[in-house]
């Protein structure tokens, strides 16, 4: 049986690979950005593990087995805005009344049809039923502290990859 930390790292690798597929499907639309979607994905997965970051943006103490819990909306909005907006993505949500585990916000890549979120391993062994998701108006999401969240993410990206996007 894998520990939560091992599952977290496995999910991180799988999510970065999914980000690579989406990056490739949108090569022209995402050309010229400072960082790639896989880099942003890895950086997000790195900072979710920080208890101080978790407490600031989720508003509660981090659980031992739910490091990314509470970040789905904020991360999806930030990725949406950083990587092409409505040209690349459909912002989607599984509503609380549609799934007993609660609401989940995620992105759907228009080019490939792939569903994408940087959170979700805390539902293990249950798989998120993305197929029941419905389009969500970005203006209806309450994402306070989004600019601070982006600043923390950009700082982590610079630490990991420098200004050029090259691995440090």
C-alpha positions in Angstrom: 0.0 0.0 0.0 1.4 3.4 -1.0 1.6 6.2 1.5 -0.2 9.4 0.8 3.1 11.1 0.0 3.9 8.4 -2.6 0.4 8.6 -4.2 0.8 12.4 -4.2 4.1 12.2 -6.2 2.6 9.6 -8.6 -0.4 11.9 -9.2 2.0 14.8 -9.7 3.9 12.8 -12.4 0.7 11.8 -14.1 -0.7 15.3 -14.0 2.5 16.8 -15.5 2.3 14.2 -18.3 -1.3 15.2 -19.0 -0.2 18.9 -19.0 2.4 17.9 -21.7 -0.3 16.5 -23.9 -2.4 19.6 -23.5 0.7 21.8 -24.1 1.4 19.9 -27.4 -2.2 20.1 -28.5 -2.1 23.9 -28.1 1.5 24.5 -29.2 0.7 27.5 -31.4 -1.7 29.1 -28.9 0.7 28.7 -26.0 4.0 29.7 -27.8 6.0 32.5 -26.3 4.8 32.1 -22.7 7.4 32.4 -20.0 6.6 28.9 -18.6 5.0 25.8 -19.9 1.9 24.2 -18.6 3.9 21.2 -17.3 6.2 23.6 -15.4 3.2 25.5 -13.9 1.6 22.2 -13.0 4.8 20.9 -11.2 5.1 24.2 -9.4 1.5 24.1 -8.2 1.9 20.5 -7.0 5.1 21.6 -5.1 3.5 24.5 -3.3 0.3 22.6 -2.3 2.5 20.7 0.1 3.4 23.8 2.1 1.2 24.1 5.2 1.6 27.9 5.4 0.5 28.2 1.8 -2.4 25.9 2.4 -3.6 27.7 5.5 -3.4 31.1 3.7 -5.4 30.1 0.7 -7.7 27.4 1.9 -8.3 28.9 5.4 -7.6 25.8 7.4 -4.9 23.6 8.7 -3.5 21.1 6.1 -4.7 17.5 6.6 -2.1 14.7 6.5 -3.8 13.2 3.4 -5.4 16.1 1.6 -2.6 18.5 0.6 -4.2 19.8 -2.6 -7.7 19.9 -1.2 -9.4 23.2 -1.6 -7.2 24.5 -4.4 -9.2 23.3 -7.5 -11.1 26.6 -8.2 -8.1 28.9 -7.6 -5.7 26.8 -9.6 -8.1 26.3 -12.5 -8.8 30.0 -12.7 -5.1 30.9 -12.6 -4.2 28.3 -15.3 -7.2 29.5 -17.4 -5.9 33.1 -17.2 -2.2 32.2 -17.7 -2.7 29.8 -20.6 -5.1 31.0 -23.2 -8.4 31.6 -21.5 -11.4 30.7 -23.5 -9.3 30.2 -26.6 -7.8 27.1 -25.0 -10.1 26.1 -22.1 -13.7 25.4 -21.0 -13.9 26.1 -17.3 -16.0 23.3 -15.8 -17.4 22.3 -12.5 -19.0 19.3 -10.9 -21.6 20.7 -8.6 -22.1 19.6 -5.0 -25.6 18.4 -5.7 -24.3 16.2 -8.6 -21.6 14.3 -6.7 -21.7 13.2 -3.1 -18.0 14.0 -2.5 -18.6 17.7 -3.2 -17.9 20.3 -5.9 -14.8 20.2 -8.1 -13.6 22.9 -10.5 -11.5 21.8 -13.5 -10.5 22.7 -17.0 -11.4 21.0 -20.3 -8.9 21.5 -23.1 -10.8 22.5 -26.3 -8.2 21.1 -28.7 -7.9 17.6 -27.2 -11.1 17.3 -25.1 -8.9 16.3 -22.1 -10.1 17.2 -18.6 -7.4 18.8 -16.5 -7.0 19.7 -12.9 -4.0 19.9 -10.6 -5.8 18.6 -7.6 -7.8 15.5 -6.8 -5.5 12.8 -5.4 -7.2 13.3 -2.0 -10.3 11.5 -3.5 -8.3 8.3 -3.9 -9.3 5.6 -4.6 -12.4 7.3 -6.1 -11.9 8.7 -9.5 -13.4 12.2 -10.1 -16.3 11.8 -12.5 -15.3 14.6 -14.9 -18.0 13.5 -17.4 -20.7 15.0 -15.2 -19.1 18.4 -15.1 -20.9 21.4 -16.6 -19.6 24.7 -18.0 -18.9 27.3 -15.4 -18.8 31.1 -15.9 -15.5 32.4 -14.6 -17.1 35.6 -13.4 -19.3 33.6 -11.0 -16.3 32.1 -9.2 -15.2 33.7 -5.9 -11.4 33.6 -6.0 -10.2 36.0 -3.3 -6.5 36.5 -3.1 -6.0 35.4 -6.7 -3.3 37.9 -7.4 -1.4 36.9 -4.2 -1.8 33.2 -5.3 -0.3 34.1 -8.7 2.6 35.9 -7.1 3.4 32.9 -4.9 3.2 30.7 -8.0 5.4 33.0 -10.0 7.9 33.0 -7.2 8.0 29.2 -7.1 8.4 29.1 -10.9 11.4 31.5 -10.7 12.9 29.3 -8.0 12.4 26.1 -10.0 13.1 27.4 -13.5 14.5 30.9 -13.4 13.2 33.6 -15.6 13.8 31.7 -18.8 11.8 28.6 -17.9 14.9 26.5 -17.8 15.2 24.0 -15.0 17.6 25.4 -12.3 
